Amino acid sequence: MTDTAVPWSGPLVTGSEIARLAGVTRAAVSNWRRRHADFPSPAGGGVSSPLFELGEVQDWLKVRRKGRDMSVDAQLWQILRGFYGGDMLAALADIAADLAEGQEERTKSPRSALALGRRLAAQSSVGDVVEGLAGRYADSVRRTGGSDRVTSPRIARAVGQLAGEVAEGTTVFDPACGIGTLLLSVGPVRGVRRCGQDVDDRSARFARLRANLTGRGRLDVVTGDSMRSDGWTDLSADLVICDPPNAGAAPGRAEVPPDSGWELGTPSRAEGELAWLQHAYAHTAPGGRLFMVMPASVAHRKAGRRIRGALVRGGILVQVVALPAGSAASHSLPVHIWHLRRPHAAHTVADVRMVDLTGNDPDTWAEPCPDQVADVSPDELLDDMVDFTPTRYVTGVRAGHQSEYEQLRRDLRERAAWLAEILPPLVAGGGSDAASRCGRRGHREALRAVHEAEEQMERLAELTRKAVTLAREGLANGSLKPGDQHPGPAS
Ligand SMILES: C[S@@+](CC[C@H](N)C(=O)[O-])C[C@H]1O[C@@H](n2cnc3c(N)ncnc32)[C@H](O)[C@@H]1O
């Protein structure tokens, strides 16, 4: 794309963006719209999400002296947004390429954006400009609910901390590397070999340029579907990290090449994350480590218990860490990090460390305290649930009534949210023989989901009973008292 290829009437901004520009709240912008007849009229968007011409808004703010000057990096973002619309990944890849090449002719991004990018780079560095844009992209995706497209900085930091020191010469691999946030967050700045694959060409392009322009050396990214067309068949990495996409089920048996096999057992179609886990594990060298970012539900879903059992029996699972609520990019559901290792030929099956950081501040990484850790024996894990939920085990070793009670409440919240997710959407069926009308597979899957919801309900009931008993005991013997924020029952 060039400046002249598409008519460009100027970037559009949302109400929230105007608030950020002017340094006021979103409510203040709504007030300006209501009270000032000369406030710019919407130039696009819908009634509930109007968009305004950035230039008109800036002029209005200047006259009213309500705003401060828009920072150059905010202007750059807005120009790119105006030019590329929703395709900000293409915007990032194009401007990074133009900034890297430094050529004047045939630029991909709009010249006005390139001029601003260069102005910013002159004040700091091209790497800083590119990192700033990556941060803004992650932030905008977070606000639009796209945890599937980026790894949040909080999760990237947690993985970096858990991976610890990574020696120079190590090979690191991420089979769903996106814009490279996770890959670039582990190990020393230079001296490691970083490899990745992503199905999205724009992400792959940007990740490569990002690594180069920020001085992290070379990032080898293959574009393509990792699960169906592995671009790294011979790669055996010392450290594998992966925050898999949550949409899409596991590929069916027929779609996977016969020699790829499933080392730990064939995942059901509903267990896409366990298919990703096995793909990542297949690329982990003997003695190597794997860190998987997992939705909390994968720790206890019934369909995955056989594979979870294989991880315990094989001495592969090292620890499961429940991250603080709010660690993910776009939702407050808990997220776990599974730490695995590929044992050398001779191995012993050891206890698995369960770490519960759910009560910590998501913005500050802190090493777990002793009461946030439980070492669980394989025998205890290998019951009929093979549940990897840390709160389940850390609760058991907590001494205090209060902390145990809080754990139970958190666990209940998490499971109740999951229960709401797994109940399948159903529509009016119009009579008998539903299976043949809606398709046998769809029918079977819906029934399976209902069955899983039933099991989840039983677990919820069990946890609720435990919490009620603790609350009764604690209130009776004075070890617990009402907290400050208890809303009381609805009348
Ligand atoms: C949660 S994001 C991970 C982001 C990445 N860890 C990062 O640091 O930017 C999931 C990524 O998986 C990619 N993806 C989805 N399906 C894929 C597939 N079949 N093969 C390879 N990548 C895929 C998406 O494009 C997205 O970039």
The ligand as an ORCA input file, in Angstrom:
! r2SCAN-3c Opt
* xyz 0 1
  C      -2.193    -16.559     22.078
  S      -1.408    -16.122     20.587
  C       0.271    -16.370     21.021
  C       1.069    -15.138     20.828
  C       2.560    -15.301     21.000
  N       2.916    -16.190     22.067
  C       3.219    -13.956     21.233
  O       4.037    -13.848     22.110
  O       2.913    -13.013     20.499
  C      -1.735    -17.509     19.566
  C      -1.047    -17.445     18.207
  O      -1.282    -18.679     17.546
  C      -1.357    -18.422     16.172
  N      -2.005    -19.600     15.549
  C      -3.320    -19.931     15.543
  N      -3.495    -21.111     14.914
  C      -2.262    -21.525     14.512
  C      -1.788    -22.671     13.830
  N      -2.627    -23.623     13.452
  N      -0.465    -22.776     13.584
  C       0.396    -21.782     13.988
  N      -0.004    -20.689     14.644
  C      -1.307    -20.563     14.917
  C      -2.126    -17.117     16.092
  O      -1.899    -16.478     14.848
  C      -1.543    -16.361     17.283
  O      -0.453    -15.573     16.875
*
